[in-house]
Each structure stands twice: as structure tokens, then as C-alpha cells.
Amino acid sequence: MKQINCPNCCKANTKRTMSLDCSLLYTPKIQMTRPTPEMVDKEIKTLTAQLSVLQRREDDFARVVEDMVRLQNSIRAEREALSSQLTELESQKQPVNWLPSELLIEIFLIRAEDESADLAVGLPYNPAPVLISHVCRKWRELALATWRLWSFISYRTPQWKARPLFVFLERSGNSPITFNFIASPASPPSDQDIPALEEEERTTSERIVDVLKPQSHRVRSFTFECGFAKSMEEVLKAISQPYRGFHKLESLDLALAALDPTFEGTQLLTYDALSVGSPGDEATVLKHLRLQQLPLTVVPSYLVRTIRTLELSYPPKKSQSTRRHHFALKMSHLIELLRHAPQLHELSMIGVTPVWDVVAKVPTDGQLSQSTIEPRHLKVVSTFELPQLTRLEWKCAYHRDIFPFMSLVILPELERWDLLVAQCPTKRYDVTQFRGNHIHDQDSFIRAEPLSTVLTLHALKELNVSCQNEESLGYSLRQFIFPSLTKLDITFVGQHLRKEATLPSLSRLESIFRDPRLPLLTHLTISNFDIMAGHGRTMLGYMPNLLSLTLGACTGVNVVLDALAEAYGTAKRPGVYPRSCGVRVCPRLEELGLWSCTDFDFKMLWSTVYTRSVALDDDGEPDYDLFEAEVVASAVLGRTIRPLKKMRNTKSQQHADTGPHAASGSSRSTLIPIEEALRPSRITCLQIEDCPQISEHEALSLERWGTVVMYR
């Protein structure tokens, strides 16, 4: 080992070997050579070349990655396109996807407008648009792009929830709004819950009105059904004030759902006449108005001027007495409302049994009759006209109210009358509530003289009468004449009120109508009646032009079929076998319907169809010589019948008799010409439903006479 001197531990001029510790602390000096500029430039040049190569390689990789990403995106797009095509092809298996978008939108609108389903009960929105938008992507795009779909706004809960209402208003854009509010609690409230529910419903109605104020110019239809009068008062304030902007409202439906509601704490019963008001700058366009259990004076008169359809609904009460803070419909209010509706086309009154606080104005030598002056607190009214009214529906009417009301209203264009006569209550709780025209009742409080003893409805063509008491038919219609009647439907609906299990007997037409002759009648329907023996031929004898006869759930059907099968007579000619020919009644009858009738037999039905079929000879051709009217009539009557000479101006006379405003004593006769009696029309259609005594084989056997049989 080479020895070196340690400068730290060795003394001067002393030789010693360096220890291990000293060797670690001592580093010998190495002499470094300094690079020349040429060497540095060369090294820089080398490094620069290497960096350039790496940069080119990185750029190449970037291009490769970019190409791969582009290829990946193209592959992804192609895959999505193929998937979309596959989904489209799969959807084509469903027929609903064959429909174009325009037709789908119309279907969506129909579904959104129909709120009859129970799905919307208790929801603060219309569920139809929401469900449609969650079916598939295509339907959602169509739903969100169709403003009208979200314009059918429904609110069916008394609880206030603002978000659904604002969402529907936003998505409906500028389309007209149809708003329905129906506050229907899930269960009937107890007496303790009523104050809380009333306050909750009132608060909700106020907030709804506040939300709709900015959009009031878009509201076309407004339905508000609540359980408390205080909630309705807030809505009426908004609608009755024109500056709120509901001037484009076309349909208004206001209803109180509670039976016999109380109006305590409101001002709705304080009005005794329709408020005049002012429509403002914009004219009203209201066409439909419905009021349920509301005073008729709550609607301003300017809204009523343009209505075309009016519906008044007042469900029957358990008690006829009027309690404090409860509403009682007055005839004076009804007359006033109708006077302000000259454009009315259809009038529907359900349960309208008004308190008669009016008397008719009957002039006698320029003065009022004594009966119209007493008592003083009654209002004297005169007749008024509804020139455009074509349909009248009156359900649950008392027979004492019918003629007095119809005498006050002139209806020159009335074509259809639907009438349901309710059974009058046997006990009166207040003499001031006597209804109807009681001039012959000495104990009656109101003794108004009738305007006339008979009322002629010249234009009436269709009459549908239902009654809960068979005797009320005559009481209700005895003072009317129907010269132009073509359709008549008589139905008994009071079986639940009868103590007997049998059906009531149908009265003779002479007891129902003042003039039983119905020469223009073509369609007759009788339901739930017993037709007594002998009444069938008498009744049908007044209807020479009858084309269709329907008997539903009736007894005594054999009486009617026997009258229809009765032959005009028996023709006896030399060399010809005597045979029956012609009919006695209804020679033009073509349709016969029997449903739920169980007391007739097939033999009588067969006789009716056979008698009215065209007789055929042995070759299957009609034997017209046998049915020459003069020949057969002479053979039946036993003397020669010569045709009468034709009268002049026959056409003009017939035209005068068939006009809609013909005189009440029409000169049309119910006699049947011999030509029609001997050549009756074939029964072309026979409908038999729920008649178990007639088998299908028996019914179809009647088709051999040229009759189309429908057996169910």
C-alpha cells in the first residue's frame, strides 16, 4: 500500500500511514480539462438532432392518435346510426308508429282534453301530457313542441301546489287555455275538519286566481267546482270584473259540489237582480254557461247576452223548507236570467223547481186582473220570447210548474223537448213555496191566472217524456198541442217509488194529450209500461204515418202486435180462395224493435210480419191483380168502390197544413187511404233483444219475408 502523509493527524516531517477515517475526509485533487467551444457546439448539434427526431416521432404519434380518434368517432356514429335504424325498424312492428306526427298530435290533444279518467283525481296537474312525454323520445319531442297539449290545465286537489301550474302555463306558450279546478277530497270530511278544509280551499282558489291573472286573456274555458261558497266568491269577483281580462272566455262552468250548501259569510245571497256591469273595451264571447247550486244573480248581465247553451243544475233536497243562509231558486231570478239571453239555443234545467214569486200579467181592459195584484209582495211579469231556442231539457220538474213556465216563454223555434216529470212531494213545508198555476185551488197562496188554457208548440218535432208517476203524464201535457210532432218517446222511470211490482198501465192518448191525433208522427218508443187490452189499436190508429215502433221492457206487447197484424178484411172473388188482405193501422211501418219484452209469443210476431209482407203467387212474383185497391175494397165491403175526383189546389193546401207554424187545429186527418191500407209497407227491419221466449232460429226464420232480423 502506498503511504501518504496526512496533513491533519501527522506531524511535520513524520511519516505515517493514513487511517481509514482520514481517508474518508481527504479527497485528492483531480485536475479537469475544460471543453473547447468546438466541442460544445458539436454536443449541442448532437442534442438538437436527437430532439428533432423525437419531435418528429411525437408528431407522428399525434397524427396516428388523431386518425384513431377520428376513426373511433366515425365508427361510433355509424354504430349509432345503425342502432337508430334498428330501433326504427323494431318500432315499425307496432301499428301506432305507422301514424304521421300530425295525426299523433291530434290523438294526444283528444286524450289531454278528456279528463273522465280517475287518474287525475287528487293531482294538481293534467297527467295525460306528462305520461305521453314519458313514453319514448319521439313522443316527448312531439309533446314538448305542441303548446296546445299543455294548454289543458287540470287542478284536482284543494291543496296549493304552485310548481305544476307554472310549468303547464310556461309550456302552453300562447295557446288558448282550458282550466279545470275540481276540489274533491279523498274521503268525506268530518265536522271537525270542515273549517280547516274550507280555509284551505279558499286559500287555494285565491292563489289560482292570482296566478291566472296575467294569463286571463288566454283563458277560453274555465271550470271551477268547489265544496264551499267562500271559495266560489273569490272566483266570481275575478270573472265579474271586466278589467281582469277574461273578455275572451267562451265556456264558464261554476258548481258547488256539496248538497244544499250554506252561504254563510258570503255576499252571494244579497243580490236580488243581475248586476249590469260593463264589458269594457272588449265584447264578450261567452257561449256556454253552467251553474250548479248557485244563485242566478251572481253572473253579470253582460256575460249572459251572448250565451248559446245554458245549464242550470239543482239536485233535489231532502227537505223543501228553506233554511237560513241556504239558497232557494226563485222564478223571478230565472225569468230575469232568460230575458238577458236572447241568443240562447239550448236550455237545460236539472232539478229546477223554483219558488213562484211571480204572477202573470194578464191585461183586462188596460188594467191588471185582481189576481195579479194580490198579494203585493209578488212580482208581476209579462211574457218574453227566446227566438232562437231549439232544444229544451227539463229534468225532475213538477207537473204544476211545467205549463205556467211554458206560458211565460214564447218559443217559436223549439224543435226538441226532453222532459222528466218528478213525483211531487206529498208534504209542503211552507205555503209560500207552492209551485205552479193553482188558480183552481182555493187554499193556494198563489192564484195566478193562466195566460191561456192551451199552448200550441208549432215547431216541436221531438218529444221525450219520462215520468215517475203514470198519472203525471196527463197533468203535464194535457194543456199542450203538438201539430208537427214526428218523434215521441214515453218512458216510466219511477219503478223504485212504486209499491206494486207490476208495471204501471199506459193511459190512453186521449188522457195524455189534448189532441191525440198525431198525423205526422213517424217514430214511437214506449218503455216500462203495461199496455192494456184494446189500447193498442186505439193508440196506433192516431198514427197513420208511423215508420218505426220500439217497445222496451213492456208488458201487453201482444196487444200491440195483434193490432199490427189485424187485416183490413177478407177478399172473396170467384175462383180465388178467400184470403186476408191489408192492415188496419200503421200501413207505413217499416221498423219494429222489441227489447226485454217477455210476454209475447212467436206466433203473434209471425202474424205481424206475414200480414205486412207482399203476397206472392206460385211463381214467387207479386200478385198485383189480387191487390187492386178498388177490386179488393169492393170485395171486402160488398159494394163497388169508385175513386173520388181530385180536388183543385191540393198541393197548396197540403203545403199550408205541413208548415211549422200551422194552426193548432190542423186539418190533417188520421184516416188511412184504402190504397195504403191494402198495400202496407214491408217490415224491413226487426230488432229483438233480451227476449228469451223467442229463439234465434225462430227469429231468423222471419227473413223469408224480406225482413232483416237483428237478434241479440
Residue pairs with C-beta under 8 A, 6 or more apart in sequence:
1 17
3 15
3 16
3 17
3 18
4 18
5 15
5 16
5 18
6 16
6 18
6 19
6 22
6 26
7 26
8 22
8 25
8 26
9 16
9 19
9 22
10 16
18 26
35 43
91 97
92 98
99 107
101 142
104 139
104 142
105 142
105 146
105 149
108 128
108 129
108 132
108 139
108 142
108 143
108 146
108 149
109 146
109 148
109 149
109 152
111 128
111 132
112 126
112 128
112 129
112 132
112 149
112 152
113 152
113 178
114 128
115 126
115 128
115 152
115 154
115 180
119 127
120 126
120 127
120 128
120 154
120 156
121 156
121 184
122 156
122 157
122 184
122 186
123 154
123 156
123 157
123 164
124 155
124 156
124 157
124 159
124 161
124 164
124 165
125 153
125 154
125 155
125 164
125 165
125 167
125 168
126 152
126 153
126 154
126 168
128 152
129 143
129 149
129 150
129 152
129 168
129 171
132 139
132 143
132 149
133 139
133 140
133 143
133 144
134 140
143 149
144 171
147 171
147 172
147 173
147 174
147 175
148 172
148 175
150 168
150 171
150 172
150 173
150 175
151 168
151 172
151 175
151 176
151 177
151 178
152 178
152 180
153 165
153 168
153 169
153 172
153 177
153 178
153 179
153 180
154 179
154 180
154 182
155 165
155 179
155 180
155 181
155 182
155 208
156 180
156 181
156 182
156 183
156 184
157 183
158 183
158 185
158 197
158 200
158 201
158 204
158 226
158 227
159 200
159 204
160 200
160 203
160 204
160 207
162 207
162 211
165 208
165 211
166 211
169 177
169 211
169 215
172 218
174 218
175 218
176 218
176 219
176 220
176 248
177 215
177 218
177 219
177 220
177 221
178 220
178 221
179 212
179 219
179 221
179 222
179 223
180 223
181 205
181 208
181 223
181 224
181 225
181 226
182 223
182 225
183 201
183 204
183 225
183 226
183 227
183 231
183 257
184 225
184 257
185 197
185 227
189 197
197 227
197 228
198 227
198 228
198 230
198 231
201 226
201 227
201 228
201 230
201 231
202 228
202 230
202 231
202 234
204 231
205 224
205 226
205 231
205 232
205 234
205 235
206 234
209 234
209 235
209 238
212 219
212 238
213 238
213 244
213 245
216 238
216 244
216 245
216 246
217 245
217 247
217 248
218 248
219 246
219 248
219 249
220 248
220 249
220 250
220 251
221 249
221 250
221 251
221 252
221 253
222 239
222 246
222 249
222 251
222 252
222 253
223 251
223 253
223 255
224 232
224 235
224 253
224 254
224 255
225 253
225 254
225 255
225 256
225 257
225 292
226 232
226 255
226 256
226 257
227 256
227 257
227 258
227 261
228 256
228 258
228 261
229 256
229 261
229 262
229 263
229 264
229 265
229 266
229 268
230 265
230 266
232 254
232 256
232 266
232 268
232 294
233 266
233 267
233 268
235 254
236 254
236 268
236 298
238 244
238 246
239 246
239 249
239 252
239 303
240 275
240 277
240 298
240 299
240 300
240 303
242 277
242 278
242 279
242 280
242 282
242 302
243 280
247 279
247 280
247 282
247 283
247 284
247 285
248 282
248 285
249 284
249 285
249 286
249 303
250 285
250 286
250 287
250 288
251 286
251 287
251 288
251 289
252 286
252 288
252 289
252 290
252 303
253 288
253 289
253 290
254 290
254 291
254 292
254 294
254 298
255 290
255 291
255 292
255 293
255 294
255 313
256 292
256 293
256 294
258 293
259 315
259 317
260 293
260 317
260 318
260 326
261 293
261 326
261 327
262 325
262 326
263 269
263 325
263 326
263 327
264 325
268 294
268 295
268 298
269 295
269 325
269 327
271 295
271 297
271 298
272 297
272 333
273 297
273 336
274 296
274 297
274 299
274 300
274 301
274 304
274 336
274 337
274 340
275 297
275 300
275 301
276 300
276 301
276 302
277 300
277 301
277 302
277 303
278 302
279 302
279 303
283 306
284 302
284 303
284 305
284 306
285 306
286 303
286 304
286 306
286 307
287 306
287 307
287 308
287 309
288 307
288 308
288 309
288 311
289 299
289 303
289 304
289 307
289 309
289 310
289 311
290 310
290 311
290 312
290 313
291 298
291 299
291 311
291 312
291 313
292 312
292 313
292 314
293 313
293 314
293 315
293 327
294 327
295 327
295 333
296 312
296 329
296 333
296 334
296 336
296 337
297 333
297 336
299 337
301 340
304 337
304 340
304 341
305 340
305 341
305 342
305 343
306 343
307 341
307 343
307 344
308 343
308 344
308 345
308 346
309 344
309 345
309 346
309 347
309 348
310 337
310 338
310 341
310 344
310 346
310 347
310 348
311 348
311 349
311 350
312 334
312 348
312 349
312 350
312 352
313 350
313 351
314 329
314 350
314 351
314 352
314 353
315 350
315 351
316 351
316 353
316 396
316 422
319 429
320 425
320 427
320 428
320 429
320 430
320 433
321 429
321 430
321 433
322 328
322 355
322 430
322 433
328 355
328 433
329 352
329 353
329 354
329 355
330 354
330 355
330 357
331 354
331 355
331 356
331 357
331 358
331 405
332 357
332 358
332 379
332 381
333 354
334 352
334 354
335 358
335 381
335 384
335 408
338 344
338 347
338 384
338 386
338 409
339 384
341 386
342 386
342 387
342 388
343 388
344 386
344 388
344 389
345 388
345 389
345 390
345 391
346 389
346 390
346 391
346 392
346 393
347 386
347 389
347 391
347 392
347 393
348 393
348 394
349 393
349 394
349 395
349 397
350 393
350 395
350 396
351 395
351 396
352 394
352 396
352 397
353 396
353 397
353 398
353 401
353 422
353 435
354 401
354 435
355 432
355 433
355 435
356 401
356 404
356 434
356 435
356 436
356 446
356 448
357 377
357 378
357 379
358 378
358 379
358 380
358 381
358 448
359 371
359 372
359 378
359 379
359 380
359 381
359 446
359 448
360 372
360 380
360 381
360 382
360 383
360 404
360 407
360 408
360 448
360 449
360 450
360 451
361 368
361 372
361 380
361 381
361 382
361 383
362 368
362 369
362 371
362 372
362 449
362 451
368 380
369 449
371 439
371 447
371 448
371 449
372 380
372 448
372 449
374 447
375 445
378 446
381 408
383 407
383 408
383 409
383 410
383 451
384 408
384 409
384 410
385 409
385 410
385 411
385 412
386 409
386 410
386 411
387 412
387 413
388 413
389 411
389 413
389 414
390 413
390 414
390 415
390 416
391 414
391 415
391 416
391 417
391 418
392 411
392 414
392 416
392 417
392 418
393 417
393 418
394 402
394 417
394 418
394 419
394 420
395 418
395 419
395 420
396 420
396 422
397 419
397 420
397 421
397 422
397 476
398 421
398 422
398 424
398 435
398 436
399 421
399 424
399 436
399 472
399 475
399 476
400 424
400 435
400 436
400 437
400 438
400 475
401 435
401 436
402 419
402 421
402 436
402 476
403 436
403 437
403 450
403 455
403 476
403 479
403 480
404 436
404 437
404 448
404 450
406 455
406 480
407 437
407 450
407 451
407 452
407 455
408 451
411 457
411 459
412 458
412 459
412 661
413 459
414 457
414 459
414 460
415 459
415 460
415 461
415 462
416 460
416 461
416 462
416 463
416 464
417 457
417 460
417 462
417 463
417 464
418 464
419 463
419 464
419 465
419 466
419 476
420 465
420 466
420 467
420 493
421 465
421 466
421 467
421 468
421 469
421 472
421 473
421 475
421 476
422 468
423 468
423 469
423 472
423 494
423 497
424 472
428 434
431 445
432 445
434 444
434 445
434 446
437 448
437 450
438 444
438 446
438 447
438 448
439 447
439 448
439 449
439 450
441 447
453 479
454 479
454 480
454 481
454 514
454 664
455 479
455 480
455 481
456 480
456 481
456 483
456 664
457 480
457 481
457 482
458 483
458 484
458 660
458 661
458 662
458 664
459 484
459 660
459 661
460 482
460 484
460 485
461 484
461 485
461 486
461 487
462 485
462 486
462 487
462 488
463 482
463 485
463 487
463 488
463 489
464 487
464 489
464 491
465 473
465 476
465 477
465 488
465 489
465 490
465 491
466 490
466 491
466 492
466 493
467 473
467 476
467 491
467 492
467 493
467 494
468 492
468 493
468 494
468 497
469 494
469 497
470 492
470 504
470 505
470 506
470 507
470 529
471 507
473 490
473 507
473 511
473 512
474 507
474 511
474 512
477 512
477 513
477 514
478 512
478 513
478 514
479 514
480 513
480 514
481 513
481 514
481 515
481 664
482 513
482 515
482 518
483 520
483 662
483 663
483 664
483 666
484 520
484 660
484 662
485 518
485 520
485 521
486 520
486 521
486 522
486 523
487 521
487 522
487 523
487 524
488 518
488 521
488 523
488 524
488 525
489 524
489 525
489 527
490 506
490 525
490 526
490 527
490 529
491 525
491 526
491 527
491 528
491 552
492 503
492 504
492 527
492 528
492 529
493 528
495 503
495 528
498 504
502 530
502 555
503 528
503 529
503 530
503 553
503 554
503 555
504 529
504 530
505 529
505 530
505 531
505 532
506 526
506 529
506 530
506 531
506 532
506 535
508 516
508 535
508 538
508 539
509 516
509 518
509 538
509 539
509 542
510 516
515 664
516 542
517 542
517 666
517 668
517 670
518 542
518 543
518 670
519 543
519 544
519 545
519 666
519 668
519 669
519 670
520 545
520 658
520 668
521 542
521 543
521 545
521 546
522 545
522 546
522 547
522 548
523 546
523 547
523 548
523 550
524 543
524 546
524 548
524 549
524 550
525 549
525 550
525 551
525 552
526 550
526 551
526 552
526 554
527 551
527 552
527 553
527 554
528 552
528 553
528 554
529 554
529 555
530 554
530 555
530 556
531 539
531 554
531 555
531 556
531 557
531 559
531 560
532 556
532 559
533 556
533 559
534 559
535 556
535 559
536 556
536 559
536 560
536 561
536 562
536 563
537 562
537 563
537 566
537 584
537 585
540 546
540 560
540 563
540 564
540 585
540 586
541 584
541 585
541 670
542 670
543 585
543 586
543 670
544 585
544 586
544 587
544 588
544 670
544 671
544 672
544 676
545 588
546 586
546 588
546 589
547 588
547 589
547 590
547 591
548 589
548 590
548 591
548 592
548 593
549 560
549 564
549 586
549 589
549 591
549 592
549 593
550 591
550 592
550 593
550 594
550 595
550 687
551 557
551 560
551 593
551 594
551 595
551 597
552 593
552 595
552 596
552 597
553 595
553 596
553 597
554 597
555 597
555 599
556 599
557 594
557 597
557 599
557 600
558 599
558 600
558 601
558 604
561 600
561 604
561 605
561 607
561 608
562 604
563 584
563 585
564 583
564 585
564 586
564 589
564 592
564 608
564 611
564 612
565 583
565 604
565 607
565 608
565 610
565 611
566 583
566 584
566 585
566 611
567 580
567 581
567 582
567 583
567 584
567 611
568 580
568 581
568 582
568 583
568 584
568 636
568 677
568 678
569 580
569 581
569 582
569 632
569 635
569 636
569 637
570 578
570 579
570 580
570 581
570 636
571 578
571 579
571 581
571 626
571 631
571 632
571 635
571 636
572 578
572 635
573 631
573 635
576 626
579 615
580 611
581 615
581 626
581 627
581 632
581 636
581 678
582 632
582 677
582 678
582 679
582 680
583 611
583 612
583 677
583 680
584 677
585 672
586 680
587 672
587 676
587 677
587 679
587 680
587 681
588 676
588 680
588 681
589 612
589 680
589 681
589 683
590 681
590 682
590 683
590 684
590 685
591 683
591 684
591 685
591 686
591 687
592 608
592 683
592 685
592 686
592 687
593 686
593 687
593 689
594 600
594 605
594 687
594 688
594 689
594 691
595 687
595 688
595 689
595 690
595 691
596 689
596 690
596 691
597 691
598 691
598 692
598 693
600 691
600 693
601 693
602 693
602 694
602 698
605 694
605 702
606 702
608 683
609 683
609 686
609 702
609 705
609 707
610 705
611 680
612 680
612 681
612 682
612 683
613 682
613 683
613 705
613 706
613 707
614 622
614 682
614 706
615 622
615 623
615 626
615 627
616 622
616 623
617 623
625 631
626 632
627 678
627 679
629 641
629 674
629 675
629 678
629 679
630 641
630 642
630 643
632 678
633 641
633 674
633 678
634 640
634 641
641 674
656 662
657 666
657 667
657 668
658 668
682 705
682 706
682 707
683 705
683 707
684 706
684 707
684 708
685 707
685 708
685 710
686 699
686 702
686 707
686 708
686 709
686 710
687 710
687 712
688 694
688 699
688 709
688 710
688 711
688 712
689 710
689 711
689 712
690 712
694 711
696 711
699 709
699 711
700 709
700 711
702 709
703 709
